[in-house]
């Protein structure tokens, strides 16, 4: 590749990807995606590229990408899908929308089909000439989370060489492009709320005086073991005011019972349990297995669950009929994601729990937690 061609490629990357990084700090999800593109009509030689996607709290994202033919690096005369010595490269800016799942967010993503549309530029470059034209394209794809912050994705793009609809009279036939790669999700860089709606933590301030801490301690071994203990009671019935597996549990009665099996005595209600242990940012990316998560309705905390890891909570739910797991990526799980306002890390050591439990938590005239109003489980 000649130096002039390389400078144009770097400029294309800068014109599409780099400016997007200036607003990355305001986003809930930032994804960097290496990929390979194949043009079925041009033979088997691929193009390699890099994309940067910025997304907020909804299902929309903005993606910038640039790509170049790999043949440029093997020799300058054997060409990509041609014998004329052309070396293709280009760039795209797309609006991406996930449908039927979550493509964005660092901890609550799910299997997600998506659609996209955008504008781009394409260049064929040889030592003797360079042809550049703008275009628009559209397509569909599927993102598959592998756990943690990594996704695999594949998509099919149809590229129009003129700014006309594919159904317009005398419209050119679109060129198909197949893209596959993986995405690394980094989350928001500016500390904004995630899909967990961490900003609602402030809504709880009039109702709670939460202990503060300068740093969050790592989960203790006990906190991790409580999930296994809770799992043993899946199927126990829901009962308002219940505190035992035989007669049934309400939400806080279940959490209190599970932790008591590990020698940790918690107060009775979700509102009181929101004051023990150590505060964790109300952000699903910061929560670990064994942490308590509290939910608010009508300006008041009235439900608590244990985060079980892998995007699930375990709790005694009135709308779910008893002790069960709920996947946060489902339509029912969306309700809990939208109503979570407080997260606490219960640590049976000297990091604050013993002091909290030294307070008096009388059960006399206590206002028990009412039922949750998540979408009912279909039976």
LINLIN-V143071 format. One record per residue. N is the residue number from 0. RES is the residue in one small letter. SS is DSSP state (~ for helix, > for strand, _ for the rest). PHI is phi as a letter, one per 20 degrees, with the letter a starting at -180 (none if undefined). OMEGA is omega in whole degrees, 0 to 359 (999 if undefined). Layout:
n=N res=RES ss=SS phi=PHI omega=OMEGA
n=N res=RES ss=SS phi=PHI omega=OMEGA
This chain:
n=0 res=x ss=_ phi=none omega=179
n=1 res=x ss=_ phi=f omega=183
n=2 res=x ss=~ phi=g omega=180
n=3 res=x ss=~ phi=f omega=178
n=4 res=x ss=~ phi=f omega=179
n=5 res=x ss=~ phi=f omega=180
n=6 res=x ss=~ phi=f omega=177
n=7 res=x ss=~ phi=f omega=179
n=8 res=x ss=~ phi=f omega=178
n=9 res=x ss=~ phi=g omega=178
n=10 res=x ss=~ phi=f omega=178
n=11 res=x ss=~ phi=f omega=177
n=12 res=x ss=~ phi=f omega=181
n=13 res=x ss=~ phi=f omega=183
n=14 res=x ss=~ phi=f omega=184
n=15 res=x ss=~ phi=d omega=186
n=16 res=x ss=~ phi=e omega=186
n=17 res=x ss=~ phi=g omega=180
n=18 res=x ss=~ phi=f omega=179
n=19 res=x ss=~ phi=f omega=181
n=20 res=x ss=~ phi=f omega=181
n=21 res=x ss=_ phi=f omega=177
n=22 res=x ss=_ phi=d omega=182
n=23 res=x ss=~ phi=f omega=183
n=24 res=x ss=~ phi=f omega=181
n=25 res=x ss=~ phi=e omega=186
n=26 res=x ss=_ phi=d omega=177
n=27 res=x ss=_ phi=e omega=180
n=28 res=x ss=> phi=b omega=176
n=29 res=x ss=> phi=c omega=183
n=30 res=x ss=> phi=c omega=175
n=31 res=x ss=> phi=d omega=191
n=32 res=x ss=> phi=c omega=168
n=33 res=x ss=> phi=f omega=182
n=34 res=x ss=> phi=b omega=170
n=35 res=x ss=> phi=c omega=177
n=36 res=x ss=> phi=d omega=179
n=37 res=x ss=> phi=c omega=176
n=38 res=x ss=_ phi=d omega=184
n=39 res=x ss=~ phi=g omega=183
n=40 res=x ss=~ phi=f omega=185
n=41 res=x ss=~ phi=d omega=180
n=42 res=x ss=_ phi=o omega=188
n=43 res=x ss=_ phi=e omega=183
n=44 res=x ss=_ phi=f omega=187
n=45 res=x ss=_ phi=e omega=168
n=46 res=x ss=> phi=d omega=176
n=47 res=x ss=> phi=d omega=182
n=48 res=x ss=> phi=b omega=180
n=49 res=x ss=> phi=b omega=181
n=50 res=x ss=> phi=c omega=174
n=51 res=x ss=> phi=c omega=181
n=52 res=x ss=> phi=d omega=176
n=53 res=x ss=> phi=d omega=182
n=54 res=x ss=> phi=c omega=176
n=55 res=x ss=_ phi=e omega=184
n=56 res=x ss=_ phi=e omega=182
n=57 res=x ss=_ phi=e omega=182
n=58 res=x ss=_ phi=d omega=181
n=59 res=x ss=> phi=d omega=176
n=60 res=x ss=> phi=b omega=177
n=61 res=x ss=> phi=d omega=186
n=62 res=x ss=> phi=c omega=172
n=63 res=x ss=> phi=d omega=182
n=64 res=x ss=> phi=b omega=175
n=65 res=x ss=> phi=b omega=183
n=66 res=x ss=> phi=b omega=181
n=67 res=x ss=> phi=b omega=181
n=68 res=x ss=> phi=f omega=181
n=69 res=x ss=~ phi=f omega=180
n=70 res=x ss=~ phi=f omega=178
n=71 res=x ss=~ phi=g omega=185
n=72 res=x ss=~ phi=e omega=180
n=73 res=x ss=_ phi=e omega=168
n=74 res=x ss=_ phi=a omega=188
n=75 res=x ss=_ phi=e omega=181
n=76 res=x ss=_ phi=d omega=175
n=77 res=x ss=_ phi=f omega=196
n=78 res=x ss=_ phi=d omega=177
n=79 res=x ss=_ phi=f omega=174
n=80 res=x ss=_ phi=m omega=183
n=81 res=x ss=_ phi=a omega=177
n=82 res=x ss=_ phi=d omega=184
n=83 res=x ss=_ phi=d omega=178
n=84 res=x ss=_ phi=n omega=178
n=85 res=x ss=_ phi=f omega=180
n=86 res=x ss=> phi=c omega=187
n=87 res=x ss=> phi=e omega=171
n=88 res=x ss=> phi=b omega=183
n=89 res=x ss=> phi=a omega=182
n=90 res=x ss=> phi=b omega=181
n=91 res=x ss=> phi=c omega=170
n=92 res=x ss=> phi=c omega=187
n=93 res=x ss=> phi=c omega=167
n=94 res=x ss=> phi=e omega=186
n=95 res=x ss=> phi=d omega=178
n=96 res=x ss=> phi=c omega=176
n=97 res=x ss=> phi=e omega=181
n=98 res=x ss=> phi=c omega=176
n=99 res=x ss=_ phi=m omega=179
n=100 res=x ss=_ phi=a omega=180
n=101 res=x ss=_ phi=d omega=179
n=102 res=x ss=_ phi=e omega=187
n=103 res=x ss=_ phi=d omega=183
n=104 res=x ss=_ phi=n omega=189
n=105 res=x ss=_ phi=e omega=184
n=106 res=x ss=_ phi=c omega=185
n=107 res=x ss=_ phi=c omega=179
n=108 res=x ss=_ phi=f omega=178
n=109 res=x ss=_ phi=b omega=175
n=110 res=x ss=_ phi=g omega=191
n=111 res=x ss=> phi=c omega=165
n=112 res=x ss=> phi=f omega=178
n=113 res=x ss=> phi=b omega=175
n=114 res=x ss=> phi=c omega=181
n=115 res=x ss=> phi=b omega=174
n=116 res=x ss=> phi=b omega=181
n=117 res=x ss=> phi=a omega=178
n=118 res=x ss=> phi=d omega=182
n=119 res=x ss=> phi=b omega=175
n=120 res=x ss=> phi=c omega=180
n=121 res=x ss=> phi=c omega=183
n=122 res=x ss=> phi=c omega=169
n=123 res=x ss=> phi=d omega=190
n=124 res=x ss=> phi=c omega=170
n=125 res=x ss=_ phi=c omega=180
n=126 res=x ss=_ phi=f omega=184
n=127 res=x ss=_ phi=e omega=184
n=128 res=x ss=_ phi=b omega=174
n=129 res=x ss=> phi=c omega=179
n=130 res=x ss=> phi=d omega=180
n=131 res=x ss=> phi=c omega=174
n=132 res=x ss=> phi=b omega=177
n=133 res=x ss=> phi=e omega=183
n=134 res=x ss=> phi=b omega=170
n=135 res=x ss=> phi=c omega=184
n=136 res=x ss=> phi=b omega=179
n=137 res=x ss=> phi=b omega=180
n=138 res=x ss=> phi=a omega=180
n=139 res=x ss=> phi=c omega=180
n=140 res=x ss=> phi=b omega=179
n=141 res=x ss=> phi=b omega=176
n=142 res=x ss=> phi=d omega=182
n=143 res=x ss=> phi=c omega=179
n=144 res=x ss=> phi=f omega=178
n=145 res=x ss=_ phi=d omega=186
n=146 res=x ss=_ phi=n omega=182
n=147 res=x ss=_ phi=m omega=186
n=148 res=x ss=_ phi=d omega=185
n=149 res=x ss=> phi=c omega=173
n=150 res=x ss=> phi=c omega=163
n=151 res=x ss=> phi=d omega=178
n=152 res=x ss=> phi=b omega=173
n=153 res=x ss=> phi=b omega=182
n=154 res=x ss=> phi=b omega=176
n=155 res=x ss=> phi=c omega=183
n=156 res=x ss=> phi=d omega=173
n=157 res=x ss=> phi=d omega=187
n=158 res=x ss=> phi=d omega=178
n=159 res=x ss=> phi=e omega=181
n=160 res=x ss=_ phi=e omega=175
n=161 res=x ss=_ phi=c omega=181
n=162 res=x ss=_ phi=e omega=175
n=163 res=x ss=_ phi=c omega=176
n=164 res=x ss=_ phi=f omega=180
n=165 res=x ss=_ phi=g omega=181
n=166 res=x ss=_ phi=e omega=182
n=167 res=x ss=_ phi=f omega=178
n=168 res=x ss=_ phi=f omega=180
n=169 res=x ss=_ phi=m omega=177
n=170 res=x ss=_ phi=f omega=178
n=171 res=x ss=_ phi=f omega=178
n=172 res=x ss=_ phi=f omega=181
n=173 res=x ss=_ phi=f omega=177
n=174 res=x ss=> phi=e omega=182
n=175 res=x ss=> phi=e omega=177
n=176 res=x ss=> phi=c omega=179
n=177 res=x ss=> phi=d omega=183
n=178 res=x ss=> phi=c omega=177
n=179 res=x ss=> phi=b omega=180
n=180 res=x ss=> phi=a omega=177
n=181 res=x ss=> phi=c omega=182
n=182 res=x ss=> phi=c omega=173
n=183 res=x ss=> phi=d omega=182
n=184 res=x ss=> phi=e omega=182
n=185 res=x ss=_ phi=d omega=182
n=186 res=x ss=_ phi=m omega=180
n=187 res=x ss=_ phi=f omega=181
n=188 res=x ss=_ phi=e omega=186
n=189 res=x ss=_ phi=d omega=177
n=190 res=x ss=_ phi=m omega=178
n=191 res=x ss=_ phi=f omega=183
n=192 res=x ss=_ phi=f omega=178
n=193 res=x ss=_ phi=d omega=178
n=194 res=x ss=_ phi=f omega=178
n=195 res=x ss=_ phi=f omega=177
n=196 res=x ss=_ phi=l omega=181
n=197 res=x ss=~ phi=f omega=181
n=198 res=x ss=~ phi=f omega=180
n=199 res=x ss=~ phi=f omega=175
n=200 res=x ss=~ phi=g omega=181
n=201 res=x ss=~ phi=f omega=180
n=202 res=x ss=~ phi=f omega=183
n=203 res=x ss=~ phi=e omega=186
n=204 res=x ss=_ phi=g omega=181
n=205 res=x ss=_ phi=f omega=187
n=206 res=x ss=_ phi=d omega=187
n=207 res=x ss=_ phi=c omega=168
n=208 res=x ss=_ phi=d omega=188
n=209 res=x ss=_ phi=e omega=174
n=210 res=x ss=_ phi=f omega=179
n=211 res=x ss=_ phi=d omega=180
n=212 res=x ss=_ phi=b omega=181
n=213 res=x ss=_ phi=e omega=180
n=214 res=x ss=_ phi=b omega=180
n=215 res=x ss=_ phi=e omega=180
n=216 res=x ss=_ phi=f omega=178
n=217 res=x ss=_ phi=f omega=179
n=218 res=x ss=_ phi=g omega=178
n=219 res=x ss=_ phi=e omega=178
n=220 res=x ss=~ phi=f omega=178
n=221 res=x ss=~ phi=f omega=181
n=222 res=x ss=~ phi=g omega=180
n=223 res=x ss=~ phi=f omega=182
n=224 res=x ss=~ phi=f omega=184
n=225 res=x ss=~ phi=f omega=179
n=226 res=x ss=~ phi=f omega=177
n=227 res=x ss=~ phi=f omega=177
n=228 res=x ss=~ phi=f omega=180
n=229 res=x ss=~ phi=f omega=182
n=230 res=x ss=~ phi=f omega=182
n=231 res=x ss=_ phi=f omega=184
n=232 res=x ss=_ phi=d omega=175
n=233 res=x ss=_ phi=g omega=182
n=234 res=x ss=_ phi=o omega=176
n=235 res=x ss=_ phi=f omega=186
n=236 res=x ss=> phi=f omega=173
n=237 res=x ss=> phi=e omega=173
n=238 res=x ss=_ phi=b omega=178
n=239 res=x ss=_ phi=g omega=181
n=240 res=x ss=_ phi=n omega=185
n=241 res=x ss=_ phi=f omega=182
n=242 res=x ss=> phi=c omega=183
n=243 res=x ss=> phi=b omega=182
n=244 res=x ss=_ phi=f omega=182
n=245 res=x ss=_ phi=f omega=181
n=246 res=x ss=_ phi=e omega=180
n=247 res=x ss=> phi=o omega=183
n=248 res=x ss=> phi=c omega=156
n=249 res=x ss=_ phi=e omega=189
n=250 res=x ss=~ phi=f omega=183
n=251 res=x ss=~ phi=f omega=175
n=252 res=x ss=~ phi=f omega=177
n=253 res=x ss=~ phi=f omega=180
n=254 res=x ss=~ phi=f omega=179
n=255 res=x ss=~ phi=f omega=181
n=256 res=x ss=~ phi=f omega=183
n=257 res=x ss=~ phi=f omega=181
n=258 res=x ss=~ phi=f omega=179
n=259 res=x ss=~ phi=f omega=178
n=260 res=x ss=_ phi=f omega=178
n=261 res=x ss=_ phi=d omega=176
n=262 res=x ss=_ phi=m omega=180
n=263 res=x ss=_ phi=d omega=181
n=264 res=x ss=_ phi=e omega=179
n=265 res=x ss=_ phi=e omega=174
n=266 res=x ss=_ phi=f omega=194
n=267 res=x ss=_ phi=e omega=189
n=268 res=x ss=_ phi=d omega=179
n=269 res=x ss=~ phi=f omega=181
n=270 res=x ss=~ phi=f omega=178
n=271 res=x ss=~ phi=f omega=179
n=272 res=x ss=~ phi=f omega=178
n=273 res=x ss=_ phi=f omega=180
n=274 res=x ss=_ phi=d omega=182
n=275 res=x ss=_ phi=d omega=179
n=276 res=x ss=_ phi=m omega=182
n=277 res=x ss=> phi=c omega=179
n=278 res=x ss=> phi=f omega=174
n=279 res=x ss=> phi=d omega=177
n=280 res=x ss=_ phi=g omega=181
n=281 res=x ss=_ phi=f omega=187
n=282 res=x ss=_ phi=b omega=185
n=283 res=x ss=_ phi=g omega=179
n=284 res=x ss=_ phi=f omega=183
n=285 res=x ss=_ phi=e omega=187
n=286 res=x ss=_ phi=e omega=180
n=287 res=x ss=_ phi=d omega=179
n=288 res=x ss=_ phi=g omega=181
n=289 res=x ss=_ phi=n omega=177
n=290 res=x ss=_ phi=f omega=175
n=291 res=x ss=> phi=e omega=176
n=292 res=x ss=> phi=c omega=184
n=293 res=x ss=> phi=d omega=185
n=294 res=x ss=> phi=c omega=187
n=295 res=x ss=> phi=d omega=171
n=296 res=x ss=> phi=c omega=178
n=297 res=x ss=_ phi=l omega=176
n=298 res=x ss=_ phi=m omega=184
n=299 res=x ss=> phi=b omega=176
n=300 res=x ss=> phi=f omega=181
n=301 res=x ss=> phi=b omega=178
n=302 res=x ss=> phi=b omega=180
n=303 res=x ss=> phi=c omega=177
n=304 res=x ss=> phi=b omega=175
n=305 res=x ss=> phi=d omega=177
n=306 res=x ss=> phi=f omega=186
n=307 res=x ss=> phi=d omega=185
n=308 res=x ss=> phi=n omega=177
n=309 res=x ss=_ phi=l omega=174
n=310 res=x ss=_ phi=m omega=181
n=311 res=x ss=> phi=c omega=170
n=312 res=x ss=> phi=c omega=173
n=313 res=x ss=> phi=c omega=187
n=314 res=x ss=> phi=a omega=171
n=315 res=x ss=> phi=e omega=190
n=316 res=x ss=> phi=d omega=176
n=317 res=x ss=_ phi=f omega=181
n=318 res=x ss=_ phi=f omega=179
n=319 res=x ss=_ phi=d omega=176
n=320 res=x ss=_ phi=n omega=180
n=321 res=x ss=> phi=q omega=182
n=322 res=x ss=> phi=f omega=184
n=323 res=x ss=> phi=a omega=169
n=324 res=x ss=> phi=e omega=171
n=325 res=x ss=> phi=c omega=177
n=326 res=x ss=> phi=e omega=184
n=327 res=x ss=_ phi=f omega=181
n=328 res=x ss=_ phi=e omega=179
n=329 res=x ss=_ phi=e omega=176
n=330 res=x ss=~ phi=g omega=176
n=331 res=x ss=~ phi=f omega=179
n=332 res=x ss=~ phi=f omega=178
n=333 res=x ss=~ phi=g omega=180
n=334 res=x ss=~ phi=f omega=181
n=335 res=x ss=~ phi=f omega=177
n=336 res=x ss=~ phi=f omega=184
n=337 res=x ss=~ phi=f omega=186
n=338 res=x ss=~ phi=d omega=179
n=339 res=x ss=> phi=f omega=183
n=340 res=x ss=> phi=c omega=184
n=341 res=x ss=> phi=b omega=173
n=342 res=x ss=> phi=c omega=182
n=343 res=x ss=> phi=c omega=176
n=344 res=x ss=> phi=d omega=182
n=345 res=x ss=_ phi=e omega=184
n=346 res=x ss=_ phi=c omega=182
n=347 res=x ss=_ phi=f omega=180
n=348 res=x ss=_ phi=b omega=187
n=349 res=x ss=_ phi=e omega=183
n=350 res=x ss=_ phi=e omega=173
n=351 res=x ss=_ phi=p omega=185
n=352 res=x ss=~ phi=f omega=183
n=353 res=x ss=~ phi=f omega=177
n=354 res=x ss=~ phi=f omega=179
n=355 res=x ss=~ phi=f omega=184
n=356 res=x ss=~ phi=f omega=175
n=357 res=x ss=_ phi=f omega=177
n=358 res=x ss=_ phi=f omega=178
n=359 res=x ss=_ phi=e omega=177
n=360 res=x ss=_ phi=c omega=183
n=361 res=x ss=_ phi=f omega=178
n=362 res=x ss=_ phi=e omega=180
n=363 res=x ss=_ phi=f omega=179
n=364 res=x ss=_ phi=l omega=179
n=365 res=x ss=_ phi=f omega=177
n=366 res=x ss=_ phi=e omega=184
n=367 res=x ss=_ phi=f omega=181
n=368 res=x ss=_ phi=f omega=176
n=369 res=x ss=_ phi=e omega=179
n=370 res=x ss=_ phi=f omega=174
n=371 res=x ss=_ phi=f omega=182
n=372 res=x ss=_ phi=d omega=173
n=373 res=x ss=_ phi=f omega=176
n=374 res=x ss=_ phi=g omega=185
n=375 res=x ss=_ phi=f omega=176
n=376 res=x ss=_ phi=f omega=178
n=377 res=x ss=_ phi=f omega=184
n=378 res=x ss=_ phi=d omega=999
